[in-house]
Amino acid sequence: MRAACIDIGSNTTRLLVADCAGRELTEIHQERAFTRIGQGLAVSGTISEAKIREVVTVVAGQLAAARDHGAGTIRAVATAAIRRAANGQALVDSIAAGTGLTVEVLSGEHEARLAFRGAAMTLARAPVGRLGVIDVGGGSSELVVGLAPDQIGWWASVELGSGALTELCLASDPPRPQELAAARSAPSPSGVAPPRSAGWPAPRWTPRHWSARWRS
């Protein structure tokens, strides 16, 4: 079966078209556009009308590309910036009106679970014991511990990603040493307390440990 996914993220909007056979994916086509939905969101709390129009145009183009490449099933998802924006539903509604495509806004938990499965299933051999996955996105980062390929024991979704950190701390290109120092010492957001499942205790990651993992 040939399927496609449009991933509307905080920094980019991506398309992947692939042939799916069980757990195996064979890439047919991929593309991305730097739509930067999360830019300025921390200040305004909303997505501008101009940005909504831009994203609708990008999604329409990617939808056409998916169909041109023979995708029979096409799914669209959105992540941190859209679920955090006060008018995120307006973007979802505009995409539906402009393209006919229904966009699913992923919760932090769903995003974490998909990140774990996606990373675990790329491994040639499943590791023995617990696997940790860190997915750094544009507007959030997900930390997951579980057993490959899809048994989740613990997860956390942190409202800090590469785009948000760049906007907050990195004004220069390349960044100045003091800007990098500020990024490394950026405080961990308040919404870190994670749910737990399967009786697993939360890993003992403090903000300092998180910063070190970010740098790596």
N, C-alpha and C positions, 0 to 999 in steps of 0.2 A: 504494500500500500504506500502510495506517495502522499505525504502530508506536509503541512507547513505551519510554522508558528511565527507570529509577529509579537515581539517583546517590547513593550513601550516602557522604557526605563526612565530614570531621573536624568540621565545624561545622553543616552542614545536610544534610537528606535531601530530594532534589528529584525531581520527576516532570515529564517532558515527553512529551506526546502530539503526534505530528505526522504529516502525510501526506508520504510520501517518493516523489519522482519523480526518479530519477537522482541528481544532486547537489543537488537542490532540496528544501528542507524548508518545509512550511507548518504553522505552529504551530496546534494545535487547543485544547490545554489545558496549563497548567503550574501547579504548586503546590510549596510548600516548607515544611518543618518544621525548626525550630531544635533539632535533637537533640543537638548539642554532644558528640559521642562523644569528641573529643580533649581535653575539659576534664579536667584532673587526670591525664592519661595520663603526663606527664613524671615525675610523682612515683610513681604506683602501678604503672605499666607494664601495667595491665590495664583492661578495660572491666567495670564493675560489673554484677552480675546485674540490678539495677533498670534500668540503662541498656539492657541487652540486651533486656529485656522491653518497654521503651518503644520501642525501634527496631523490634522485631518488629511492634508495634501500628501504628506509623506506616507501615511498608512494606505491611502488610496493607491499610490504608486506601488507600494510593496504588495498589496493585495493583487494588483494586476500582474505583477511579476510572478507571484506564486501560482496564479492561474495559468500564465504563459508557460510555466515549467511543469504543468500537469498535476498540480496538487489537487487531490480530491477532497481532502479534509484540511480546513484552514482554521486555526485557533489564534485568538489574540488575547494577550494578558498584559496587565499594567502593574507596576510595583510602587515603590516608596513614595515618590513625589505625588502620584495621583491619589493614593490613599490618604496622604497627609494634607493635600490642598483642600481648602474649604469648598472650592468649586470643582473638585475632581469629577463629580458626576456630570458636570456640564461638558467636560471633555469626552467622557464616555458616550453621552447622548449625542454630541456633535459627530463623533465617529460613526455611530449607528445611523444617523440621518444622512451623512455624506457618503457612506460606503456600504451600508447594510450589514456591517460586521459588528457582532456583539463582543465587547471587551470585558473580560473578567478581571476585576481588581483583586489581586492576591493579598491575603492577609500575611502578616509577618511569619506566622507559623507555616502557611502553605509555601511561601517563598523559601523558607529554610528547608522544608522537606524536599522540595524540587531540587534545590541546590545540592543537597546530600546525594540524592539519587543520581543526578546528572554527573557529579564527580565520581561517585563510587562505580558507576557503570562504565566509566572510561578505563578503569584499571584492568590490566590483562589478567590478573589473579586477585581474588578477594583477599584482603589481609586477614591474618589471624588476630582475633580479638577486636577491640573497639577502634573505630576509625573516626578521626576528627576532621571536619571540613570547615574552612573559613571562606566565605564568599563576600568579597568586598565589592559592593555596587556603587552607583553614583550617589544615591541618597540614603542607603542603609547598608549595614553589614550583618550577615547571618553567620552564627556559630552553631555547629551541629555536631553531636557525638552519637554514634550508633554502630550498628553492625551492617556491613555491606551485604546486599545492595540497597536495602530499603527499610531496615529496622531502626527507627529513630528512638534513642534513649533520652536525649536531652537537647534542647535548642534554645537559642536566644536571638532576637532580632534587635539590633542596636541602631538608633536613628543617627548614624554618622557614616558617610560614605566618601568616596574619593572626590566627587564633585563638591559636596558640602564642605569638606576639609580644604579643598583648593580655594573656594570662594572665601572661606573664613580666614585663611592664613597665608596663602601663596599668591601674592600680587605680582611677582616678578617671574620672568622666563629667561634663563633658568632661575629657580628660587634662590634667594639669598640665604646664607647660613642662619641668620636670625629667624627667617621665615620657616625654615625647616625645623629649627628648634621649637618654634611655637607650635608647629603641626604635631611634633612628637609629644609635646606636653599638653596637647589639647585635652580638656576635661572630658571624661566619658559622659555621655548623655544620661539623663535621669531615668529613662525607660529601659534599664538594663535587667531588672529583676525578671528572670525567665520562668515560664511554666516548666514543669517537669513531667515526664511520663515514664512508664515502665519501672517506676521505683528507683530510678537512677538519681543520685545526688548531683547537684550542680557542681561542675568543675571549679576549683578555687582559682579563678582568674580575676585578679584585681585590675583596676584601670592601668596600673603600671605594666602588668603582664600584657594587657591588651595593646598598649602602645608598642611594646617590643614586637608583638606579632604583626602589628601594622607595618613596622619598618621592614620586616622580613618579606 
